[in-house]
Amino acid sequence: MTFKEAIQTCLRNYVTFSGRATRPEYWWFFLFCFLGGLIASALESLINGITNTADGPTLLSAAFNLATFLPMLAVGFRRMHDTGRSGLYLFYPLIAFMGLVTFVGMFGPEDAFSGELMNNVEGIFGTIVILALIVIAISPLVVIWWLTRPSEPGENKYGPNPNEVPQ
């Protein structure tokens, strides 16, 4: 799949969360979103520099990111399906972070974020927070590793292998 084909496929399947997506489809579209965001930001900086508004509006990059958010999420789900995993695994880092926030919040914000409690990392609280921070640091890498895995051969519960389907 080429760069252009990947963009066309992902935009055509704008909110299609079912099925499977190949590695090239996902990563070409990821590159498109990354480069599009950079170009939009550069254009905004240029426009803001010309008009002497250092903190000018960021409508261009916001519009691009908003327009590509759902297709990026959908192709991520389909890519996870291609590796035999649920698309919800994309949210693993977010779930780990929210778990830590919830745990720390149980102790009350004034206690949890005071220097006294956070400096005292002894005991079960400190151990849990340190382990949670390690999980939060590793979880995005695990998701990226899942996204780079080869397609599950043959048909799986999410559909036929896109590499084996005649075009």
C-alpha positions in Angstrom: 0.0 0.0 0.0 1.4 3.4 -1.0 1.2 6.7 1.0 -1.6 8.0 -1.2 -3.6 4.7 -1.0 -3.3 4.7 2.8 -4.6 8.2 3.1 -7.5 7.5 0.8 -8.4 4.3 2.5 -8.3 5.8 6.0 -10.4 8.8 5.0 -12.8 6.6 3.1 -13.2 4.5 6.3 -13.5 7.7 8.4 -15.3 6.1 11.4 -15.0 2.4 10.5 -13.8 0.7 13.7 -14.5 -2.9 12.5 -12.3 -4.9 10.2 -8.5 -5.0 9.9 -5.8 -2.6 8.7 -2.3 -3.5 7.5 0.8 -2.1 9.0 1.5 0.1 5.9 -2.0 1.5 6.1 -1.6 2.5 9.7 1.9 3.9 9.6 1.5 5.8 6.3 -1.6 7.5 7.7 0.2 8.1 11.0 3.0 9.8 9.0 0.4 11.9 7.1 -1.2 13.1 10.3 2.2 13.9 11.8 3.4 15.8 8.8 0.0 17.5 8.3 0.2 18.7 11.9 3.7 20.0 11.5 2.8 21.9 8.3 -0.3 23.4 9.8 1.7 24.6 12.8 4.4 26.0 10.6 1.8 27.9 8.6 0.3 29.3 11.7 3.7 30.4 13.0 4.3 32.1 9.6 0.9 33.8 9.6 1.3 34.9 13.3 4.8 36.2 12.5 3.6 38.2 9.6 0.7 39.7 11.5 2.9 40.3 14.7 0.5 38.2 16.9 2.8 35.9 18.8 -0.1 34.2 20.5 -2.4 34.2 17.6 -5.1 31.7 16.9 -4.3 28.1 16.2 -7.3 27.3 14.0 -5.4 25.6 11.2 -3.7 22.9 13.3 -6.8 22.5 15.5 -9.0 22.0 12.4 -6.5 19.5 10.9 -6.2 17.6 14.2 -9.9 17.5 14.7 -10.5 16.3 11.1 -8.0 13.5 11.4 -8.7 12.4 15.0 -11.5 9.9 14.2 -9.8 8.4 11.2 -6.6 8.0 13.2 -8.5 6.3 16.0 -10.4 4.1 13.6 -7.3 2.9 11.8 -5.6 2.3 15.2 -8.6 0.1 16.2 -8.4 -1.8 12.8 -4.6 -2.2 13.2 -5.1 -3.7 16.7 -7.7 -6.0 15.2 -5.2 -7.1 12.6 -2.9 -8.3 15.3 -5.7 -10.2 17.0 -6.3 -7.7 19.8 -9.3 -5.5 20.7 -9.0 -1.9 19.6 -9.6 -0.9 23.2 -6.0 -1.8 23.9 -5.1 1.6 22.3 -6.4 3.1 25.6 -4.1 1.1 27.8 -1.8 4.1 28.6 -4.8 6.3 29.4 -6.3 3.6 31.6 -3.0 3.2 33.5 -2.8 7.0 34.0 -6.4 7.3 35.2 -5.8 4.4 37.6 -2.9 6.3 39.2 -4.9 9.5 39.4 -7.8 7.7 41.0 -5.5 6.0 43.5 -3.7 9.2 44.5 -7.1 11.0 44.6 -8.3 8.6 47.3 -5.9 10.2 49.7 -7.3 13.6 49.0 -5.6 16.2 46.7 -4.2 18.3 49.6 -2.5 15.2 51.2 -1.4 13.5 48.0 0.2 16.6 46.4 1.7 18.1 49.5 5.5 17.8 49.6 5.4 15.8 52.8 3.5 12.8 51.4 5.2 12.7 48.0 8.6 13.0 49.5 7.9 10.1 51.8 7.8 7.2 49.3 8.1 4.6 52.0 5.4 2.0 52.6 2.7 0.7 50.4 1.6 4.1 49.0 5.0 4.9 47.7 5.5 1.4 46.3 2.2 1.5 44.5 2.9 4.9 43.0 6.4 3.9 41.8 5.0 0.7 40.2 2.2 2.7 38.6 4.7 5.3 37.2 6.7 2.4 35.7 3.6 1.0 34.1 2.6 4.4 32.8 6.1 4.9 31.3 6.1 1.5 29.7 2.5 1.2 28.5 2.9 3.6 25.4 5.9 1.5 24.3 3.8 -1.7 24.6 1.0 -0.2 22.5 3.5 0.9 19.8 5.0 -2.6 19.9 1.5 -4.1 19.4 0.9 -1.7 16.5 4.1 -2.9 14.8 3.4 -6.6 15.1 2.7 -8.6 11.9 -0.8 -9.4 10.8 -2.4 -12.5 12.4 -2.4 -15.1 9.6 -5.7 -16.1 8.1 -9.0 -14.9 9.3 -9.5 -13.9 12.9 -12.7 -12.8 14.8 -12.3 -9.3 13.3 -12.3 -10.4 9.6 -10.1 -11.7 6.9 -6.5 -10.9 6.7 -6.2 -7.8 4.4 -2.9 -9.0 3.1 -4.5 -12.3 1.8 -7.7 -10.8 0.4 -7.6 -10.4 -3.4 -7.9 -6.7 -4.3 
